[in-house]
Amino acid sequence: MLGAGLATLAVGVAVGISRHDDDVAAVGLVLDSTVDWLGFGVWLTMLLHARGREILRVKGLLDVGEGGPVVVDAVQHVVHPPVHLDDWPDDDRRSRLVVIGRHLDAERLERSLGLFTTA
């Protein structure tokens, strides 16, 4: 899912960066621990409020401590209702999130996500 450019950061989040052009990049985040669902909602709301014109897409699977993941999907300021899946699509139970946008700083995204989502 992350492809080339994968780097693991100290807090258990893997970050991958894929450049689309000089301004647009995709940042992939993988979290090894259960995500605090409420904290994630606050983080996503703040991200889209502060940088909504620059955030083109957010999509992912989150481990919120249930049997299956929660699918999240946002396009700029539009956040689609989350979908709670009964089962994971594969054996990888880690949360995976991709953020596509302009002028993204992968380390800042990872740091801010970690502050809000630690369960």
C-alpha positions as CSV (number, residue, x, y, z in Angstrom):
1,M,0.0,0.0,0.0
2,L,2.9,2.4,0.7
3,G,5.3,1.4,-2.0
4,A,8.7,3.2,-2.4
5,G,9.9,5.7,0.1
6,L,8.7,3.8,3.2
7,A,10.4,4.8,6.4
8,T,9.6,3.7,10.0
9,L,9.5,6.4,12.6
10,A,10.2,6.0,16.4
11,V,6.5,5.9,17.5
12,G,5.6,2.8,15.6
13,V,4.2,4.6,12.5
14,A,5.5,3.8,9.1
15,V,5.4,6.7,6.6
16,G,5.6,6.4,2.9
17,I,5.8,9.3,0.5
18,S,4.9,9.3,-3.2
19,R,5.3,12.5,-5.2
20,H,2.7,13.2,-7.9
21,D,4.3,16.5,-9.0
22,D,6.2,19.3,-7.2
23,D,3.2,20.2,-5.0
24,V,1.1,17.1,-4.7
25,A,2.2,14.0,-2.7
26,A,0.6,10.9,-1.1
27,V,1.7,10.2,2.4
28,G,1.0,6.7,3.8
29,L,0.8,6.2,7.5
30,V,0.7,2.8,9.2
31,L,0.0,2.6,13.0
32,D,0.9,-0.5,14.9
33,S,-1.4,0.1,17.9
34,T,-5.2,0.5,18.3
35,V,-6.5,3.9,17.3
36,D,-8.6,6.0,19.6
37,W,-11.7,6.6,17.3
38,L,-12.7,9.9,19.0
39,G,-9.2,11.2,18.9
40,F,-8.9,10.3,15.2
41,G,-12.2,12.2,14.5
42,V,-10.8,15.3,16.3
43,W,-7.5,15.0,14.3
44,L,-9.2,14.6,11.0
45,T,-11.6,17.5,11.7
46,M,-8.7,19.8,12.7
47,L,-6.7,18.7,9.7
48,L,-9.5,19.5,7.2
49,H,-10.4,22.7,8.9
50,A,-6.8,24.0,8.9
51,R,-5.7,22.6,5.5
52,G,-8.9,21.5,3.7
53,R,-8.0,23.2,0.4
54,E,-4.6,21.5,0.4
55,I,-5.9,18.0,1.5
56,L,-7.3,16.3,-1.6
57,R,-8.0,12.9,-0.1
58,V,-7.8,10.9,3.1
59,K,-8.6,7.2,2.9
60,G,-7.8,4.2,5.1
61,L,-8.6,1.3,7.4
62,L,-8.4,1.9,11.2
63,D,-8.0,-0.6,14.0
64,V,-10.3,0.8,16.6
65,G,-10.4,-2.3,18.8
66,E,-13.4,-4.0,17.2
67,G,-13.5,-7.3,15.2
68,G,-12.9,-5.5,11.9
69,P,-11.6,-2.1,10.8
70,V,-13.3,1.2,10.2
71,V,-13.0,2.5,6.7
72,V,-12.5,6.3,6.5
73,D,-12.9,8.3,3.4
74,A,-12.7,12.1,2.9
75,V,-12.4,14.3,-0.1
76,Q,-11.3,17.8,0.8
77,H,-13.9,19.1,3.3
78,V,-16.4,16.2,2.6
79,V,-16.1,13.4,5.1
80,H,-18.1,10.3,4.1
81,P,-19.7,8.3,6.8
82,P,-17.4,5.7,8.3
83,V,-18.0,2.0,7.4
84,H,-17.5,-0.6,10.1
85,L,-16.3,-3.9,8.5
86,D,-16.9,-7.2,10.2
87,D,-13.5,-8.6,9.1
88,W,-10.1,-7.4,8.0
89,P,-9.4,-7.8,4.2
90,D,-6.1,-9.6,5.0
91,D,-3.9,-10.7,7.9
92,D,-2.5,-7.2,8.5
93,R,-4.4,-5.7,11.4
94,R,-2.5,-2.4,11.5
95,S,-4.2,0.9,10.8
96,R,-3.4,2.2,7.3
97,L,-4.1,5.7,6.2
98,V,-3.2,7.6,3.0
99,V,-3.3,11.4,2.8
100,I,-3.0,13.0,-0.6
101,G,-2.5,16.7,-0.8
102,R,-0.4,19.7,-1.6
103,H,2.7,20.7,0.5
104,L,2.4,17.8,2.8
105,D,5.0,17.3,5.6
106,A,4.9,13.6,6.4
107,E,6.6,14.0,9.8
108,R,4.1,16.7,10.9
109,L,1.2,14.5,9.8
110,E,2.6,11.5,11.7
111,R,3.4,13.6,14.8
112,S,0.0,15.2,14.9
113,L,-1.9,11.9,14.3
114,G,0.1,10.3,17.1
115,L,-0.9,13.0,19.5
116,F,-4.6,12.4,18.9
117,T,-5.0,8.7,18.2
118,T,-3.1,6.8,21.0
119,A,-5.7,4.6,22.6
